[in-house]
Amino acid sequence: MTDLSAFPITRKWPAQHPDRLQLYSLPTPNGVKVSIMLEESGLPYEPHLVRFDANDQMSPEFLSLSPNNKIPAILDPHGPDGKPLALFESGAILMYLADKTGQFMPRDSARRYETIQWLMFQMGGVGPMFGQVGFFHKFAGKDYEDKRPRDRYVGESKRLLGVLDQRLAGRDWIMGDDYTIADMAVFPWVRNLIGFYEARELVGIERFPHVTRVLDVFLARPAVVKGLDIPNRN
């Protein structure tokens, strides 16, 4: 049996199945990217809930693996050269899992980098901008009388949705016929923007029919349905 005791995170979240990949996460848009990928790929894993309401993300054990105190993070007992590998940052984890499983990343070098390009589009644009809309529209920022900060992020989110809508015109997925980690990264954030953040009307999502079309197909995938609730909050 694999011994993961050298990793402090296992003291707070003991591995019941140490031979499986360990996932430390919460079902947020960033968190479910990885749980969806794990469900889609069929790679055996063990999920652990990192509770923000208990400040788990600031615990020494979690910080030992994810020093930026963000979810998700993974500990793979069967990493490169057969040695355990710990990783944080959802984009890096998606790329690692795609390489590890040989799935959801084009093998052709040019298309591989094109996929990474759209993954970075989510990491650098969609996630940060949609998250700010959530803060200024639904959470504490909604009480600010000055709506210029909110409107700035709403405007940028609309622009990003327009870029995505144009890309998806005439395509089944971001990379055309191929469903990839780029889709797994982008569409949980679109779902959150118009659902949990309640910004459907604010961003005028009906103006982006290709985005909503592909979002519906994405949300109907069985692995997505399951991954969106992992780790279970209960």
FIKOLZA-1660 file (N, C-alpha, C; in steps of 0.1 Angstrom, whole numbers, plus 5000, padded with zeros to 4 digits):
% residues 234
   i   px   py   pz ch aa at
   1 5008 4988 5000  A  M  N
   1 5000 5000 5000  A  M CA
   1 5009 5013 5000  A  M  C
   2 5005 5023 4992  A  T  N
   2 5012 5035 4991  A  T CA
   2 5012 5043 5005  A  T  C
   3 5023 5048 5009  A  D  N
   3 5025 5055 5021  A  D CA
   3 5025 5070 5018  A  D  C
   4 5015 5078 5022  A  L  N
   4 5014 5092 5020  A  L CA
   4 5017 5100 5032  A  L  C
   5 5022 5094 5043  A  S  N
   5 5024 5100 5056  A  S CA
   5 5034 5112 5056  A  S  C
   6 5042 5112 5045  A  A  N
   6 5052 5123 5045  A  A CA
   6 5045 5136 5041  A  A  C
   7 5033 5136 5037  A  F  N
   7 5026 5148 5033  A  F CA
   7 5017 5153 5044  A  F  C
   8 5020 5164 5050  A  P  N
   8 5012 5169 5062  A  P CA
   8 4997 5170 5060  A  P  C
   9 4993 5172 5047  A  I  N
   9 4979 5174 5044  A  I CA
   9 4971 5161 5048  A  I  C
  10 4977 5149 5048  A  T  N
  10 4970 5137 5051  A  T CA
  10 4967 5135 5066  A  T  C
  11 4973 5144 5074  A  R  N
  11 4970 5143 5088  A  R CA
  11 4956 5149 5091  A  R  C
  12 4953 5159 5083  A  K  N
  12 4940 5165 5085  A  K CA
  12 4929 5158 5077  A  K  C
  13 4933 5153 5065  A  W  N
  13 4924 5146 5056  A  W CA
  13 4930 5132 5054  A  W  C
  14 4929 5123 5063  A  P  N
  14 4935 5110 5061  A  P CA
  14 4930 5103 5048  A  P  C
  15 4939 5096 5041  A  A  N
  15 4935 5089 5029  A  A CA
  15 4930 5075 5033  A  A  C
  16 4917 5073 5029  A  Q  N
  16 4912 5059 5031  A  Q CA
  16 4916 5050 5020  A  Q  C
  17 4920 5056 5009  A  H  N
  17 4924 5048 4997  A  H CA
  17 4937 5055 4992  A  H  C
  18 4948 5053 4999  A  P  N
  18 4961 5060 4995  A  P CA
  18 4966 5056 4981  A  P  C
  19 4962 5046 4975  A  D  N
  19 4966 5043 4961  A  D CA
  19 4959 5051 4951  A  D  C
  20 4949 5058 4955  A  R  N
  20 4941 5067 4946  A  R CA
  20 4946 5081 4947  A  R  C
  21 4943 5089 4936  A  L  N
  21 4946 5103 4936  A  L CA
  21 4938 5110 4946  A  L  C
  22 4944 5118 4954  A  Q  N
  22 4936 5126 4965  A  Q CA
  22 4933 5140 4960  A  Q  C
  23 4920 5143 4961  A  L  N
  23 4915 5156 4957  A  L CA
  23 4910 5164 4969  A  L  C
  24 4916 5176 4970  A  Y  N
  24 4912 5185 4981  A  Y CA
  24 4905 5197 4975  A  Y  C
  25 4892 5198 4978  A  S  N
  25 4884 5208 4970  A  S CA
  25 4871 5212 4976  A  S  C
  26 4863 5219 4969  A  L  N
  26 4850 5224 4972  A  L CA
  26 4843 5226 4959  A  L  C
  27 4830 5224 4958  A  P  N
  27 4823 5225 4945  A  P CA
  27 4820 5240 4941  A  P  C
  28 4831 5247 4939  A  T  N
  28 4831 5260 4933  A  T CA
  28 4834 5259 4918  A  T  C
  29 4833 5270 4911  A  P  N
  29 4837 5269 4896  A  P CA
  29 4851 5264 4894  A  P  C
  30 4861 5268 4902  A  N  N
  30 4874 5263 4901  A  N CA
  30 4876 5249 4906  A  N  C
  31 4869 5246 4917  A  G  N
  31 4870 5232 4922  A  G CA
  31 4864 5222 4913  A  G  C
  32 4852 5224 4907  A  V  N
  32 4846 5214 4899  A  V CA
  32 4853 5212 4886  A  V  C
  33 4861 5221 4881  A  K  N
  33 4869 5218 4869  A  K CA
  33 4876 5204 4871  A  K  C
  34 4882 5202 4882  A  V  N
  34 4890 5190 4884  A  V CA
  34 4882 5178 4887  A  V  C
  35 4871 5180 4895  A  S  N
  35 4863 5168 4897  A  S CA
  35 4856 5164 4885  A  S  C
  36 4852 5173 4876  A  I  N
  36 4846 5169 4863  A  I CA
  36 4856 5162 4855  A  I  C
  37 4869 5167 4854  A  M  N
  37 4879 5160 4846  A  M CA
  37 4882 5146 4852  A  M  C
  38 4882 5144 4865  A  L  N
  38 4884 5131 4871  A  L CA
  38 4872 5122 4867  A  L  C
  39 4860 5127 4868  A  E  N
  39 4849 5119 4864  A  E CA
  39 4849 5115 4849  A  E  C
  40 4852 5125 4841  A  E  N
  40 4853 5122 4826  A  E CA
  40 4863 5112 4823  A  E  C
  41 4875 5113 4829  A  S  N
  41 4886 5104 4826  A  S CA
  41 4885 5090 4832  A  S  C
  42 4877 5089 4843  A  G  N
  42 4876 5076 4849  A  G CA
  42 4888 5073 4858  A  G  C
  43 4896 5082 4861  A  L  N
  43 4908 5080 4870  A  L CA
  43 4903 5078 4884  A  L  C
  44 4907 5068 4891  A  P  N
  44 4903 5066 4905  A  P CA
  44 4908 5077 4914  A  P  C
  45 4899 5082 4922  A  Y  N
  45 4903 5093 4931  A  Y CA
  45 4895 5093 4944  A  Y  C
  46 4900 5100 4954  A  E  N
  46 4893 5101 4967  A  E CA
  46 4892 5116 4970  A  E  C
  47 4879 5121 4971  A  P  N
  47 4877 5135 4973  A  P CA
  47 4877 5139 4988  A  P  C
  48 4882 5150 4992  A  H  N
  48 4882 5155 5005  A  H CA
  48 4876 5170 5005  A  H  C
  49 4866 5172 5013  A  L  N
  49 4860 5186 5013  A  L CA
  49 4869 5195 5021  A  L  C
  50 4872 5207 5015  A  V  N
  50 4879 5218 5022  A  V CA
  50 4869 5228 5025  A  V  C
  51 4865 5229 5038  A  R  N
  51 4854 5238 5042  A  R CA
  51 4859 5252 5044  A  R  C
  52 4854 5262 5036  A  F  N
  52 4857 5276 5038  A  F CA
  52 4851 5281 5051  A  F  C
  53 4839 5276 5054  A  D  N
  53 4833 5281 5066  A  D CA
  53 4840 5277 5079  A  D  C
  54 4849 5267 5078  A  A  N
  54 4857 5263 5089  A  A CA
  54 4872 5268 5087  A  A  C
  55 4874 5276 5077  A  N  N
  55 4887 5282 5074  A  N CA
  55 4897 5271 5071  A  N  C
  56 4893 5259 5066  A  D  N
  56 4902 5248 5063  A  D CA
  56 4913 5253 5054  A  D  C
  57 4910 5262 5045  A  Q  N
  57 4920 5266 5035  A  Q CA
  57 4932 5273 5041  A  Q  C
  58 4931 5278 5053  A  M  N
  58 4942 5285 5060  A  M CA
  58 4949 5276 5070  A  M  C
  59 4945 5263 5070  A  S  N
  59 4952 5254 5080  A  S CA
  59 4966 5251 5075  A  S  C
  60 4975 5248 5085  A  P  N
  60 4989 5245 5081  A  P CA
  60 4989 5233 5072  A  P  C
  61 4980 5223 5074  A  E  N
  61 4981 5211 5066  A  E CA
  61 4977 5214 5051  A  E  C
  62 4967 5223 5049  A  F  N
  62 4963 5226 5035  A  F CA
  62 4974 5235 5029  A  F  C
  63 4979 5244 5036  A  L  N
  63 4989 5253 5031  A  L CA
  63 5002 5246 5027  A  L  C
  64 5004 5234 5034  A  S  N
  64 5016 5226 5031  A  S CA
  64 5016 5221 5016  A  S  C
  65 5004 5220 5011  A  L  N
  65 5002 5215 4997  A  L CA
  65 4999 5226 4988  A  L  C
  66 4990 5236 4992  A  S  N
  66 4986 5247 4984  A  S CA
  66 4989 5260 4991  A  S  C
  67 5002 5265 4990  A  P  N
  67 5006 5277 4997  A  P CA
  67 4998 5290 4994  A  P  C
  68 4991 5290 4983  A  N  N
  68 4983 5301 4979  A  N CA
  68 4969 5300 4985  A  N  C
  69 4967 5291 4994  A  N  N
  69 4954 5288 5001  A  N CA
  69 4942 5288 4993  A  N  C
  70 4943 5282 4980  A  K  N
  70 4932 5281 4971  A  K CA
  70 4929 5267 4968  A  K  C
  71 4916 5264 4966  A  I  N
  71 4913 5250 4961  A  I CA
  71 4911 5252 4945  A  I  C
  72 4913 5240 4938  A  P  N
  72 4915 5227 4943  A  P CA
  72 4930 5224 4944  A  P  C
  73 4934 5213 4950  A  A  N
  73 4947 5208 4951  A  A CA
  73 4946 5193 4950  A  A  C
  74 4957 5187 4945  A  I  N
  74 4957 5172 4944  A  I CA
  74 4970 5166 4949  A  I  C
  75 4969 5154 4953  A  L  N
  75 4981 5146 4957  A  L CA
  75 4980 5133 4949  A  L  C
  76 4988 5131 4939  A  D  N
  76 4988 5119 4931  A  D CA
  76 4999 5109 4936  A  D  C
  77 4995 5098 4942  A  P  N
  77 5005 5088 4947  A  P CA
  77 5013 5082 4936  A  P  C
  78 5008 5083 4923  A  H  N
  78 5015 5077 4912  A  H CA
  78 5018 5088 4902  A  H  C
  79 5027 5097 4906  A  G  N
  79 5031 5108 4897  A  G CA
  79 5042 5104 4888  A  G  C
  80 5049 5114 4882  A  P  N
  80 5060 5111 4873  A  P CA
  80 5071 5102 4879  A  P  C
  81 5076 5093 4872  A  D  N
  81 5086 5084 4877  A  D CA
  81 5081 5075 4888  A  D  C
  82 5068 5074 4890  A  G  N
  82 5062 5066 4901  A  G CA
  82 5062 5072 4914  A  G  C
  83 5066 5085 4915  A  K  N
  83 5067 5092 4928  A  K CA
  83 5055 5100 4930  A  K  C
  84 5051 5102 4943  A  P  N
  84 5039 5111 4946  A  P CA
  84 5042 5125 4941  A  P  C
  85 5031 5131 4936  A  L  N
  85 5032 5145 4931  A  L CA
  85 5020 5153 4937  A  L  C
  86 5024 5164 4943  A  A  N
  86 5014 5174 4949  A  A CA
  86 5013 5186 4939  A  A  C
  87 5000 5190 4936  A  L  N
  87 4998 5201 4927  A  L CA
  87 4987 5210 4932  A  L  C
  88 4989 5223 4930  A  F  N
  88 4977 5232 4932  A  F CA
  88 4976 5241 4919  A  F  C
  89 4966 5249 4918  A  E  N
  89 4962 5256 4906  A  E CA
  89 4954 5247 4896  A  E  C
  90 4941 5251 4895  A  S  N
  90 4933 5242 4887  A  S CA
  90 4937 5240 4872  A  S  C
  91 4942 5251 4866  A  G  N
  91 4947 5250 4852  A  G CA
  91 4959 5240 4851  A  G  C
  92 4968 5241 4860  A  A  N
  92 4980 5232 4860  A  A CA
  92 4975 5217 4863  A  A  C
  93 4965 5216 4872  A  I  N
  93 4960 5202 4875  A  I CA
  93 4953 5196 4862  A  I  C
  94 4945 5204 4855  A  L  N
  94 4939 5200 4843  A  L CA
  94 4949 5195 4833  A  L  C
  95 4959 5203 4831  A  M  N
  95 4969 5199 4821  A  M CA
  95 4976 5186 4825  A  M  C
  96 4979 5185 4838  A  Y  N
  96 4986 5173 4843  A  Y CA
  96 4977 5161 4841  A  Y  C
  97 4965 5162 4844  A  L  N
  97 4956 5150 4843  A  L CA
  97 4953 5147 4829  A  L  C
  98 4953 5157 4820  A  A  N
  98 4952 5154 4806  A  A CA
  98 4964 5146 4801  A  A  C
  99 4975 5150 4805  A  D  N
  99 4988 5143 4801  A  D CA
  99 4988 5129 4807  A  D  C
 100 4984 5128 4819  A  K  N
 100 4985 5115 4827  A  K CA
 100 4976 5105 4820  A  K  C
 101 4964 5109 4817  A  T  N
 101 4954 5100 4811  A  T CA
 101 4954 5099 4796  A  T  C
 102 4960 5108 4790  A  G  N
 102 4960 5109 4775  A  G CA
 102 4946 5112 4770  A  G  C
 103 4938 5120 4777  A  Q  N
 103 4925 5123 4773  A  Q CA
 103 4922 5138 4774  A  Q  C
 104 4913 5143 4765  A  F  N
 104 4908 5157 4766  A  F CA
 104 4919 5167 4763  A  F  C
 105 4929 5164 4756  A  M  N
 105 4939 5173 4751  A  M CA
 105 4944 5168 4738  A  M  C
 106 4943 5176 4727  A  P  N
 106 4948 5171 4714  A  P CA
 106 4962 5166 4714  A  P  C
 107 4965 5156 4707  A  R  N
 107 4979 5151 4706  A  R CA
 107 4987 5159 4697  A  R  C
 108 4981 5164 4687  A  D  N
 108 4988 5173 4677  A  D CA
 108 4993 5185 4684  A  D  C
 109 5006 5188 4682  A  S  N
 109 5013 5199 4690  A  S CA
 109 5006 5213 4689  A  S  C
 110 5002 5216 4676  A  A  N
 110 4996 5229 4674  A  A CA
 110 4983 5230 4681  A  A  C
 111 4975 5220 4680  A  R  N
 111 4961 5220 4686  A  R CA
 111 4963 5219 4701  A  R  C
 112 4973 5213 4706  A  R  N
 112 4975 5212 4721  A  R CA
 112 4977 5227 4726  A  R  C
 113 4986 5234 4719  A  Y  N
 113 4988 5248 4724  A  Y CA
 113 4976 5257 4722  A  Y  C
 114 4968 5254 4712  A  E  N
 114 4956 5262 4710  A  E CA
 114 4946 5259 4722  A  E  C
 115 4946 5246 4726  A  T  N
 115 4937 5243 4737  A  T CA
 115 4942 5250 4750  A  T  C
 116 4956 5250 4752  A  I  N
 116 4961 5257 4764  A  I CA
 116 4958 5272 4763  A  I  C
 117 4958 5277 4751  A  Q  N
 117 4955 5291 4749  A  Q CA
 117 4941 5294 4755  A  Q  C
 118 4931 5286 4752  A  W  N
 118 4918 5288 4757  A  W CA
 118 4917 5285 4772  A  W  C
 119 4925 5276 4777  A  L  N
 119 4925 5274 4791  A  L CA
 119 4930 5286 4798  A  L  C
 120 4941 5293 4793  A  M  N
 120 4946 5305 4798  A  M CA
 120 4936 5316 4797  A  M  C
 121 4927 5316 4787  A  F  N
 121 4917 5326 4785  A  F CA
 121 4907 5325 4797  A  F  C
 122 4904 5313 4802  A  Q  N
 122 4896 5312 4813  A  Q CA
 122 4903 5316 4826  A  Q  C
 123 4916 5312 4827  A  M  N
 123 4923 5314 4840  A  M CA
 123 4926 5329 4841  A  M  C
 124 4929 5336 4830  A  G  N
 124 4933 5350 4832  A  G CA
 124 4922 5360 4830  A  G  C
 125 4911 5356 4823  A  G  N
 125 4900 5365 4820  A  G CA
 125 4887 5361 4826  A  G  C
 126 4881 5350 4822  A  V  N
 126 4868 5346 4826  A  V CA
 126 4867 5344 4841  A  V  C
 127 4875 5337 4847  A  G  N
 127 4874 5335 4862  A  G CA
 127 4875 5347 4870  A  G  C
 128 4886 5355 4868  A  P  N
 128 4887 5368 4876  A  P CA
 128 4876 5378 4873  A  P  C
 129 4872 5379 4861  A  M  N
 129 4861 5389 4858  A  M CA
 129 4848 5385 4862  A  M  C
 130 4844 5372 4860  A  F  N
 130 4831 5367 4864  A  F CA
 130 4830 5367 4879  A  F  C
 131 4841 5364 4886  A  G  N
 131 4842 5364 4900  A  G CA
 131 4839 5378 4906  A  G  C
 132 4844 5389 4900  A  Q  N
 132 4842 5402 4904  A  Q CA
 132 4828 5406 4902  A  Q  C
 133 4822 5402 4891  A  V  N
 133 4807 5404 4889  A  V CA
 133 4799 5398 4901  A  V  C
 134 4803 5386 4905  A  G  N
 134 4796 5380 4916  A  G CA
 134 4798 5388 4929  A  G  C
 135 4810 5393 4931  A  F  N
 135 4812 5401 4944  A  F CA
 135 4803 5414 4943  A  F  C
 136 4804 5421 4932  A  F  N
 136 4797 5434 4932  A  F CA
 136 4782 5433 4930  A  F  C
 137 4778 5422 4925  A  H  N
 137 4763 5420 4922  A  H CA
 137 4756 5413 4933  A  H  C
 138 4762 5402 4938  A  K  N
 138 4755 5394 4948  A  K CA
 138 4760 5395 4962  A  K  C
 139 4773 5397 4964  A  F  N
 139 4778 5397 4977  A  F CA
 139 4780 5411 4983  A  F  C
 140 4790 5413 4991  A  A  N
 140 4791 5426 4999  A  A CA
 140 4792 5438 4990  A  A  C
 141 4798 5436 4978  A  G  N
 141 4799 5448 4969  A  G CA
 141 4785 5453 4964  A  G  C
 142 4775 5445 4965  A  K  N
 142 4762 5450 4960  A  K CA
 142 4757 5462 4968  A  K  C
 143 4762 5463 4980  A  D  N
 143 4757 5474 4988  A  D CA
 143 4764 5487 4985  A  D  C
 144 4774 5487 4977  A  Y  N
 144 4781 5500 4973  A  Y CA
 144 4772 5508 4965  A  Y  C
 145 4770 5521 4969  A  E  N
 145 4761 5530 4961  A  E CA
 145 4767 5533 4947  A  E  C
 146 4780 5534 4946  A  D  N
 146 4787 5537 4934  A  D CA
 146 4788 5524 4926  A  D  C
 147 4780 5523 4915  A  K  N
 147 4779 5511 4907  A  K CA
 147 4790 5510 4896  A  K  C
 148 4799 5520 4895  A  R  N
 148 4810 5520 4885  A  R CA
 148 4819 5507 4886  A  R  C
 149 4823 5503 4898  A  P  N
 149 4831 5491 4898  A  P CA
 149 4823 5479 4893  A  P  C
 150 4811 5477 4897  A  R  N
 150 4803 5466 4891  A  R CA
 150 4801 5467 4876  A  R  C
 151 4798 5478 4871  A  D  N
 151 4796 5480 4857  A  D CA
 151 4809 5478 4849  A  D  C
 152 4820 5481 4855  A  R  N
 152 4833 5478 4848  A  R CA
 152 4834 5463 4846  A  R  C
 153 4832 5455 4856  A  Y  N
 153 4834 5441 4855  A  Y CA
 153 4823 5435 4846  A  Y  C
 154 4811 5440 4847  A  V  N
 154 4800 5435 4839  A  V CA
 154 4803 5438 4824  A  V  C
 155 4809 5449 4821  A  G  N
 155 4813 5452 4807  A  G CA
 155 4823 5443 4802  A  G  C
 156 4833 5440 4810  A  E  N
 156 4844 5431 4806  A  E CA
 156 4839 5417 4805  A  E  C
 157 4830 5413 4814  A  S  N
 157 4824 5400 4813  A  S CA
 157 4816 5398 4800  A  S  C
 158 4809 5408 4796  A  K  N
 158 4801 5408 4783  A  K CA
 158 4811 5407 4772  A  K  C
 159 4822 5414 4772  A  R  N
 159 4832 5413 4762  A  R CA
 159 4838 5399 4760  A  R  C
 160 4841 5393 4772  A  L  N
 160 4846 5379 4772  A  L CA
 160 4836 5369 4767  A  L  C
 161 4823 5371 4770  A  L  N
 161 4813 5363 4765  A  L CA
 161 4811 5364 4750  A  L  C
 162 4814 5376 4745  A  G  N
 162 4813 5378 4731  A  G CA
 162 4825 5371 4724  A  G  C
 163 4836 5372 4730  A  V  N
 163 4848 5364 4724  A  V CA
 163 4845 5349 4723  A  V  C
 164 4839 5344 4734  A  L  N
 164 4836 5330 4735  A  L CA
 164 4825 5326 4725  A  L  C
 165 4815 5335 4724  A  D  N
 165 4804 5332 4715  A  D CA
 165 4809 5332 4700  A  D  C
 166 4817 5341 4697  A  Q  N
 166 4823 5341 4683  A  Q CA
 166 4831 5328 4681  A  Q  C
 167 4838 5324 4691  A  R  N
 167 4846 5312 4689  A  R CA
 167 4838 5299 4687  A  R  C
 168 4826 5299 4694  A  L  N
 168 4817 5287 4694  A  L CA
 168 4808 5287 4682  A  L  C
 169 4807 5298 4674  A  A  N
 169 4799 5298 4663  A  A CA
 169 4803 5287 4653  A  A  C
 170 4794 5278 4649  A  G  N
 170 4797 5267 4640  A  G CA
 170 4806 5256 4646  A  G  C
 171 4808 5257 4659  A  R  N
 171 4816 5246 4666  A  R CA
 171 4808 5239 4677  A  R  C
 172 4810 5227 4679  A  D  N
 172 4804 5219 4690  A  D CA
 172 4810 5223 4703  A  D  C
 173 4823 5225 4703  A  W  N
 173 4831 5228 4715  A  W CA
 173 4841 5239 4712  A  W  C
 174 4848 5243 4722  A  I  N
 174 4858 5254 4720  A  I CA
 174 4868 5250 4709  A  I  C
 175 4872 5237 4709  A  M  N
 175 4882 5232 4700  A  M CA
 175 4875 5225 4688  A  M  C
 176 4862 5228 4686  A  G  N
 176 4856 5222 4674  A  G CA
 176 4849 5209 4678  A  G  C
 177 4852 5198 4671  A  D  N
 177 4846 5185 4674  A  D CA
 177 4851 5179 4688  A  D  C
 178 4863 5184 4692  A  D  N
 178 4869 5178 4704  A  D CA
 178 4865 5185 4717  A  D  C
 179 4860 5177 4726  A  Y  N
 179 4857 5182 4740  A  Y CA
 179 4870 5181 4748  A  Y  C
 180 4874 5192 4754  A  T  N
 180 4887 5193 4760  A  T CA
 180 4887 5199 4774  A  T  C
 181 4898 5200 4780  A  I  N
 181 4899 5206 4793  A  I CA
 181 4896 5221 4792  A  I  C
 182 4897 5227 4780  A  A  N
 182 4893 5241 4779  A  A CA
 182 4878 5243 4782  A  A  C
 183 4870 5233 4777  A  D  N
 183 4855 5234 4780  A  D CA
 183 4853 5232 4795  A  D  C
 184 4860 5222 4801  A  M  N
 184 4858 5219 4815  A  M CA
 184 4862 5231 4824  A  M  C
 185 4871 5240 4819  A  A  N
 185 4875 5251 4826  A  A CA
 185 4865 5263 4825  A  A  C
 186 4860 5265 4813  A  V  N
 186 4852 5277 4810  A  V CA
 186 4838 5276 4814  A  V  C
 187 4831 5264 4812  A  F  N
 187 4817 5264 4813  A  F CA
 187 4812 5263 4828  A  F  C
 188 4820 5258 4837  A  P  N
 188 4815 5260 4851  A  P CA
 188 4814 5274 4855  A  P  C
 189 4823 5283 4850  A  W  N
 189 4822 5297 4853  A  W CA
 189 4810 5304 4846  A  W  C
 190 4807 5300 4834  A  V  N
 190 4795 5305 4828  A  V CA
 190 4783 5301 4836  A  V  C
 191 4782 5289 4840  A  R  N
 191 4771 5284 4848  A  R CA
 191 4770 5292 4861  A  R  C
 192 4781 5295 4867  A  N  N
 192 4780 5302 4880  A  N CA
 192 4776 5316 4878  A  N  C
 193 4781 5322 4867  A  L  N
 193 4778 5336 4864  A  L CA
 193 4763 5339 4863  A  L  C
 194 4756 5330 4855  A  I  N
 194 4742 5332 4853  A  I CA
 194 4733 5325 4863  A  I  C
 195 4739 5316 4871  A  G  N
 195 4731 5308 4881  A  G CA
 195 4733 5314 4895  A  G  C
 196 4744 5309 4901  A  F  N
 196 4747 5313 4915  A  F CA
 196 4749 5328 4917  A  F  C
 197 4755 5334 4907  A  Y  N
 197 4757 5349 4908  A  Y CA
 197 4745 5357 4904  A  Y  C
 198 4735 5350 4898  A  E  N
 198 4723 5357 4895  A  E CA
 198 4725 5369 4885  A  E  C
 199 4734 5367 4876  A  A  N
 199 4737 5378 4867  A  A CA
 199 4733 5376 4853  A  A  C
 200 4723 5367 4851  A  R  N
 200 4718 5364 4837  A  R CA
 200 4714 5376 4830  A  R  C
 201 4705 5384 4836  A  E  N
 201 4700 5396 4830  A  E CA
 201 4710 5407 4829  A  E  C
 202 4719 5408 4839  A  L  N
 202 4729 5418 4840  A  L CA
 202 4738 5417 4829  A  L  C
 203 4742 5405 4825  A  V  N
 203 4752 5404 4813  A  V CA
 203 4745 5402 4800  A  V  C
 204 4731 5400 4801  A  G  N
 204 4724 5398 4788  A  G CA
 204 4728 5385 4781  A  G  C
 205 4727 5374 4789  A  I  N
 205 4732 5361 4783  A  I CA
 205 4725 5357 4771  A  I  C
 206 4713 5362 4768  A  E  N
 206 4705 5358 4756  A  E CA
 206 4712 5364 4744  A  E  C
 207 4721 5373 4745  A  R  N
 207 4729 5379 4734  A  R CA
 207 4740 5370 4729  A  R  C
 208 4742 5359 4736  A  F  N
 208 4753 5349 4734  A  F CA
 208 4748 5335 4732  A  F  C
 209 4740 5333 4720  A  P  N
 209 4733 5320 4719  A  P CA
 209 4742 5308 4717  A  P  C
 210 4754 5310 4712  A  H  N
 210 4763 5299 4710  A  H CA
 210 4769 5295 4724  A  H  C
 211 4771 5304 4733  A  V  N
 211 4775 5301 4746  A  V CA
 211 4765 5293 4754  A  V  C
 212 4752 5297 4753  A  T  N
 212 4742 5290 4760  A  T CA
 212 4739 5277 4754  A  T  C
 213 4740 5276 4741  A  R  N
 213 4738 5263 4734  A  R CA
 213 4748 5252 4739  A  R  C
 214 4761 5256 4739  A  V  N
 214 4771 5247 4744  A  V CA
 214 4771 5244 4759  A  V  C
 215 4767 5255 4766  A  L  N
 215 4766 5253 4781  A  L CA
 215 4755 5242 4784  A  L  C
 216 4744 5242 4777  A  D  N
 216 4733 5232 4779  A  D CA
 216 4739 5218 4776  A  D  C
 217 4746 5217 4765  A  V  N
 217 4752 5203 4762  A  V CA
 217 4762 5199 4772  A  V  C
 218 4770 5208 4777  A  F  N
 218 4780 5205 4787  A  F CA
 218 4773 5200 4800  A  F  C
 219 4763 5208 4804  A  L  N
 219 4756 5204 4817  A  L CA
 219 4748 5191 4816  A  L  C
 220 4746 5186 4804  A  A  N
 220 4739 5174 4802  A  A CA
 220 4748 5161 4803  A  A  C
 221 4761 5164 4803  A  R  N
 221 4770 5152 4803  A  R CA
 221 4770 5146 4817  A  R  C
 222 4768 5132 4818  A  P  N
 222 4767 5126 4831  A  P CA
 222 4779 5128 4840  A  P  C
 223 4791 5129 4835  A  A  N
 223 4803 5132 4843  A  A CA
 223 4802 5146 4849  A  A  C
 224 4797 5155 4841  A  V  N
 224 4795 5169 4846  A  V CA
 224 4785 5170 4857  A  V  C
 225 4774 5163 4855  A  V  N
 225 4763 5163 4865  A  V CA
 225 4769 5158 4878  A  V  C
 226 4777 5147 4878  A  K  N
 226 4782 5142 4890  A  K CA
 226 4793 5151 4896  A  K  C
 227 4802 5155 4887  A  G  N
 227 4814 5163 4891  A  G CA
 227 4810 5176 4898  A  G  C
 228 4799 5182 4894  A  L  N
 228 4794 5195 4899  A  L CA
 228 4791 5194 4914  A  L  C
 229 4789 5182 4919  A  D  N
 229 4786 5180 4934  A  D CA
 229 4797 5173 4941  A  D  C
 230 4809 5174 4936  A  I  N
 230 4821 5167 4943  A  I CA
 230 4831 5177 4946  A  I  C
 231 4836 5177 4959  A  P  N
 231 4832 5169 4970  A  P CA
 231 4818 5174 4975  A  P  C
 232 4810 5164 4980  A  N  N
 232 4797 5168 4985  A  N CA
 232 4799 5176 4998  A  N  C
 233 4790 5186 4999  A  R  N
 233 4792 5196 5010  A  R CA
 233 4786 5190 5023  A  R  C
 234 4779 5179 5022  A  N  N
 234 4773 5174 5035  A  N CA
 234 4782 5165 5042  A  N  C
% end
